[in-house]
Amino acid sequence: MSPADRMRRQRVQALLASARGRHTEALRLAHSALELAEGGSVDRYRLLLMADIGWTHLQMGQAASAVGAFRNLLLHLDHSIRQGLARARALSGLTAALVAAGQVDDAARVAGRTVHALQQANLLCSRCEVFAWLLAAKGNGIAAAQLIGAGDAFTAGSETERDPISQLARARTMALLEKLLPADDTNYWQAQGAISDENHVRQLLERAFVTPPQGDDFEDTLT
């Protein structure tokens, strides 16, 4: 089997192991595949595998390692359109990892750029739960509940299951909402979010995070 075929096989094996909850095995396989990708200068797979490693650390509850992995991935990306999907995925991961690590202010600084990247990749509603988690951590229960509703509607409409990170973010958000809002209020704002379109979600997020961070303020979150 060629190194490229071994790399692809190991990535699939890593994804399967992660889906089955065997995260240590998944990390081992992903790192092995990453070595092959780097040895063969296969940039596309290198970026995918770096993201896989970050998500796996996050699923394992290793928030600091996940933050490091996503920061490292972002430092390997340029600002070209061809890397737009990888950038959106990396910024989403970094936002979630920073919230998990309790670095809420840093997560909020990254979030504006994350919104912009997801919009460019036509994936904004796919990460509603991550933004809901961040807003709930900041004490904004109403906006968080709306985003949970929007995420529920997106998942139902796409007829796919939530990936593990969205599941984690939703569970953490709902736990925070129990402390922030009465149950009836949570249900009401979720229902309002469920009938929102992508434009409303975008406006809600832009109000929450103002504009994408620029210059050194954003770069500081990557070091």
C-alpha positions as CSV (number, residue, x, y, z in Angstrom):
1,M,0.0,0.0,0.0
2,S,1.4,3.4,-0.9
3,P,2.0,6.1,1.8
4,A,-0.9,8.1,0.4
5,D,-3.3,5.1,0.6
6,R,-2.1,4.3,4.1
7,M,-2.7,7.9,5.1
8,R,-6.3,7.9,3.8
9,R,-7.0,4.5,5.4
10,Q,-5.6,5.6,8.8
11,R,-7.7,8.8,8.7
12,V,-10.9,6.8,8.1
13,Q,-9.9,4.4,10.9
14,A,-9.3,7.4,13.2
15,L,-12.7,8.8,12.4
16,L,-14.4,5.5,13.0
17,A,-12.5,5.0,16.3
18,S,-13.6,8.5,17.4
19,A,-17.2,7.9,16.5
20,R,-17.1,4.7,18.7
21,G,-15.6,6.7,21.6
22,R,-12.1,5.2,21.3
23,H,-10.5,8.6,21.4
24,T,-7.0,7.6,22.4
25,E,-6.9,5.2,19.4
26,A,-8.3,7.9,17.2
27,L,-5.5,10.3,18.2
28,R,-2.8,7.7,17.6
29,L,-4.1,6.9,14.1
30,A,-4.6,10.6,13.2
31,H,-1.1,11.5,14.3
32,S,0.3,8.6,12.3
33,A,-1.7,9.7,9.2
34,L,-0.5,13.3,9.8
35,E,3.1,12.2,9.6
36,L,2.4,10.5,6.3
37,A,0.6,13.6,5.0
38,E,3.5,15.9,6.0
39,G,6.0,13.5,4.5
40,G,4.2,13.5,1.3
41,S,3.3,17.2,1.3
42,V,-0.4,16.4,1.0
43,D,-1.7,19.8,2.2
44,R,-5.4,19.0,2.0
45,Y,-5.1,15.9,4.2
46,R,-2.7,17.6,6.5
47,L,-5.2,20.4,7.3
48,L,-8.1,17.9,7.7
49,L,-6.0,15.7,10.1
50,M,-4.9,18.7,12.2
51,A,-8.6,19.6,12.5
52,D,-9.5,16.0,13.4
53,I,-6.9,16.0,16.2
54,G,-8.3,19.3,17.6
55,W,-11.9,18.0,17.6
56,T,-10.8,14.7,19.2
57,H,-9.0,16.5,22.1
58,L,-12.2,18.6,22.6
59,Q,-14.4,15.4,22.8
60,M,-11.9,14.0,25.3
61,G,-12.4,17.0,27.6
62,Q,-8.8,18.2,26.9
63,A,-9.7,21.8,26.2
64,A,-6.2,23.2,26.5
65,S,-4.9,20.7,24.0
66,A,-7.8,21.5,21.6
67,V,-7.0,25.2,21.8
68,G,-3.4,24.5,20.9
69,A,-4.3,22.2,18.1
70,F,-6.7,24.7,16.5
71,R,-4.3,27.7,17.0
72,N,-1.6,25.6,15.3
73,L,-4.0,24.8,12.4
74,L,-4.9,28.5,11.9
75,L,-1.2,29.4,11.7
76,H,-0.8,27.0,8.8
77,L,-3.7,28.5,6.8
78,D,-3.5,31.4,4.4
79,H,-6.4,33.8,3.5
80,S,-7.2,32.3,0.1
81,I,-10.7,31.2,-0.9
82,R,-9.5,27.7,-1.4
83,Q,-8.8,27.3,2.3
84,G,-12.1,28.9,3.3
85,L,-13.7,25.7,4.5
86,A,-10.6,24.7,6.6
87,R,-10.5,28.2,8.1
88,A,-14.2,28.0,9.0
89,R,-13.7,24.7,10.6
90,A,-10.6,25.8,12.5
91,L,-12.2,29.0,13.8
92,S,-15.3,27.1,14.9
93,G,-13.1,24.6,16.7
94,L,-11.0,27.3,18.4
95,T,-14.2,29.1,19.5
96,A,-15.6,26.0,21.1
97,A,-12.3,25.0,22.7
98,L,-11.8,28.4,24.2
99,V,-15.3,28.3,25.8
100,A,-14.5,24.8,27.1
101,A,-11.3,26.0,28.6
102,G,-13.1,28.9,30.3
103,Q,-11.4,31.5,28.2
104,V,-14.7,33.2,27.3
105,D,-13.3,36.6,26.5
106,D,-10.9,35.1,24.0
107,A,-13.7,33.1,22.5
108,A,-15.8,36.2,22.1
109,R,-12.8,37.9,20.3
110,V,-12.5,35.0,17.9
111,A,-16.3,34.6,17.4
112,G,-16.7,37.6,15.0
113,R,-14.1,36.1,12.7
114,T,-15.7,32.7,13.0
115,V,-19.1,34.1,12.0
116,H,-17.5,35.7,8.9
117,A,-15.7,32.5,7.9
118,L,-18.8,30.3,8.3
119,Q,-20.8,32.7,6.2
120,Q,-18.3,32.6,3.4
121,A,-18.4,28.8,3.5
122,N,-22.3,28.8,3.7
123,L,-22.1,27.0,7.0
124,L,-23.3,29.6,9.5
125,C,-26.3,27.7,10.9
126,S,-24.3,24.4,11.2
127,R,-22.5,25.8,14.2
128,C,-25.4,27.6,16.0
129,E,-24.7,25.4,19.1
130,V,-21.1,26.6,19.5
131,F,-22.2,30.2,19.5
132,A,-25.1,29.4,21.8
133,W,-22.6,27.9,24.3
134,L,-20.4,31.0,24.1
135,L,-23.4,33.3,24.6
136,A,-24.7,31.3,27.5
137,A,-21.3,31.3,29.1
138,K,-21.4,35.1,28.8
139,G,-24.8,35.2,30.5
140,N,-26.9,36.0,27.4
141,G,-29.6,33.3,27.9
142,I,-32.2,34.7,25.5
143,A,-29.8,34.8,22.5
144,A,-28.4,31.4,23.4
145,A,-31.8,29.8,23.5
146,Q,-32.7,31.3,20.1
147,L,-29.5,29.8,18.7
148,I,-30.4,26.4,20.1
149,G,-33.8,26.6,18.4
150,A,-32.1,27.7,15.1
151,G,-29.7,24.8,15.4
152,D,-32.5,22.3,16.1
153,A,-34.3,23.5,13.0
154,F,-31.2,23.3,10.9
155,T,-30.5,19.8,12.1
156,A,-34.1,18.7,11.4
157,G,-34.0,20.3,8.0
158,S,-30.7,18.8,6.9
159,E,-31.9,15.3,8.0
160,T,-28.5,14.5,9.6
161,E,-27.4,13.9,13.1
162,R,-25.4,16.5,15.0
163,D,-21.7,15.8,15.1
164,P,-20.2,15.2,18.5
165,I,-19.0,18.8,19.0
166,S,-22.5,20.2,18.3
167,Q,-23.9,17.7,20.7
168,L,-21.5,18.7,23.3
169,A,-22.1,22.4,22.8
170,R,-25.9,21.9,22.9
171,A,-25.7,19.9,26.1
172,R,-23.4,22.5,27.8
173,T,-25.7,25.3,26.7
174,M,-28.9,23.7,28.0
175,A,-27.2,23.1,31.4
176,L,-26.3,26.8,31.5
177,L,-29.8,27.9,30.4
178,E,-31.3,26.1,33.4
179,K,-29.5,28.6,35.6
180,L,-30.1,31.6,33.3
181,L,-33.8,31.4,32.4
182,P,-37.0,29.9,33.7
183,A,-37.9,26.8,31.7
184,D,-40.9,28.5,30.0
185,D,-38.7,31.3,28.8
186,T,-36.2,28.9,27.4
187,N,-38.9,27.1,25.5
188,Y,-40.3,30.3,24.2
189,W,-37.0,31.6,22.9
190,Q,-36.1,28.2,21.4
191,A,-39.3,28.3,19.5
192,Q,-38.6,31.8,18.2
193,G,-35.1,30.6,17.1
194,A,-36.6,27.6,15.3
195,I,-38.6,29.8,13.0
196,S,-35.6,32.2,12.3
197,D,-33.9,32.2,8.9
198,E,-30.2,32.4,8.3
199,N,-30.4,36.2,8.0
200,H,-31.9,36.5,11.4
201,V,-29.2,34.2,12.9
202,R,-26.5,36.4,11.2
203,Q,-28.0,39.6,12.6
204,L,-28.2,38.1,16.1
205,L,-24.6,37.0,16.0
206,E,-23.4,40.4,14.6
207,R,-25.2,42.2,17.4
208,A,-23.5,39.9,19.9
209,F,-20.0,40.1,18.5
210,V,-20.2,43.4,16.7
211,T,-17.5,42.9,13.9
212,P,-14.8,40.4,13.2
213,P,-11.7,41.2,15.3
214,Q,-8.8,42.8,13.4
215,G,-5.1,43.0,13.7
216,D,-3.2,42.3,16.8
217,D,-6.3,41.7,18.9
218,F,-7.1,38.7,16.8
219,E,-3.5,37.5,16.4
220,D,-3.1,37.5,20.2
221,T,-5.6,34.6,20.4
222,L,-3.4,32.5,18.2
223,T,-0.3,32.7,20.4
